[in-house]
Amino acid sequence: ADRLAEAALLEAIKTRVKAADLPCEASKFLSTFIQGVLPEGVRLDLRATSHKKLAKFLASAEKKKWLKVKAVFGQDSVVEVAWSHPDVEAYQPRNSASSTETAAAGGGAGPAAAAEA
């Protein structure tokens, strides 16, 4: 479940989140961007991860320097995304040709591959 959560977050950062979308309240970020990149029929249940809660999951991503979270009007919000972070730049979105080849070769890129693991 942790791999699925991280893959979905990287997929969202790489393919969906734009600067104009920020700041974004944490629960909206989860429902709009992270859940939005998952294959149909797959849901991310953060309670099944080692993080258990959205705040802890985002704090873990913040520790990895993938994004920044701040309280905005009393709500945790994603205020910055590190598009130039090496992990983000190296991530191959599941809809790209290279990730399809990697998945076909058994390399398993993207949230769909993480869901199968």
LINJO-V481796 format. One record per residue. RES is the residue in one small letter. PHI is phi in whole degrees, 0 to 359 (999 if undefined). PSI is psi in whole degrees, 0 to 359 (none if undefined). D_CENTER is the distance of its C-alpha to the mean C-alpha in Angstrom with 1 decimal. Layout:
BEGIN
((RES	PHI	PSI	D_CENTER) (RES	PHI	PSI	D_CENTER))
END
This chain:
BEGIN
((a	999	325	12.3) (d	296	318	10.7) (r	296	320	9.9) (l	297	315	8.5) (a	298	314	6.1) (e	293	318	5.2) (a	297	319	5.6) (a	294	320	3.8) (l	296	314	0.3) (l	296	320	4.1) (e	299	316	5.5) (a	296	314	5.0) (i	300	315	6.2) (k	287	327	8.6) (t	244	339	9.9) (r	241	316	9.8) (v	285	130	9.9) (k	242	158	13.4) (a	304	324	15.5) (a	293	342	17.5) (d	280	349	14.8) (l	257	148	14.9) (p	288	154	15.8) (c	226	126	13.9) (e	303	139	14.7) (a	306	314	12.0) (s	293	325	12.8) (k	291	322	12.9) (f	301	316	9.4) (l	297	307	8.3) (s	290	321	11.0) (t	279	311	10.9) (f	264	308	7.6) (i	289	306	5.2) (q	296	330	8.5) (g	293	339	9.8) (v	267	352	8.4) (l	286	148	9.6) (p	299	154	13.2) (e	303	135	16.0) (g	90	352	17.2) (v	254	129	14.1) (r	238	143	12.8) (l	266	119	10.4) (d	252	102	13.0) (l	296	338	11.9) (r	294	339	15.6) (a	273	357	15.6) (t	266	173	13.4) (s	290	343	15.3) (h	280	326	13.7) (k	70	326	15.4) (k	226	154	14.3) (l	301	317	11.6) (a	300	319	13.5) (k	289	323	13.6) (f	297	314	9.9) (l	293	326	9.4) (a	296	323	12.6) (s	295	317	11.5) (a	295	325	8.8) (e	293	321	11.7) (k	297	326	14.1) (k	281	355	12.3) (k	68	31	12.8) (w	276	334	9.4) (l	200	172	10.1) (k	236	138	13.1) (v	241	136	13.9) (k	220	157	17.4) (a	280	122	19.6) (v	239	117	20.7) (f	54	39	23.6) (g	80	2	23.0) (q	243	137	19.4) (d	298	131	16.4) (s	223	145	14.6) (v	281	118	12.0) (v	252	344	14.7) (e	206	144	13.5) (v	235	138	10.8) (a	266	77	12.0) (w	299	334	12.0) (s	267	5	14.9) (h	296	139	13.5) (p	306	322	14.7) (d	295	321	11.6) (v	289	314	9.8) (e	296	324	13.2) (a	282	339	13.8) (y	293	132	10.8) (q	258	112	12.4) (p	304	145	10.9) (r	294	341	12.4) (n	271	357	14.8) (s	277	158	16.3) (a	298	319	19.7) (s	293	325	18.9) (s	288	329	16.0) (t	294	317	18.5) (e	296	318	21.1) (t	297	315	19.2) (a	295	320	18.3) (a	295	328	22.0) (a	277	0	23.2) (g	91	7	21.4) (g	284	330	18.8) (g	69	72	15.9) (a	260	152	13.0) (g	89	165	10.1) (p	298	327	8.8) (a	296	317	12.5) (a	294	322	13.9) (a	293	326	12.0) (a	292	328	13.2) (e	284	336	16.6) (a	289	none	16.8))
END
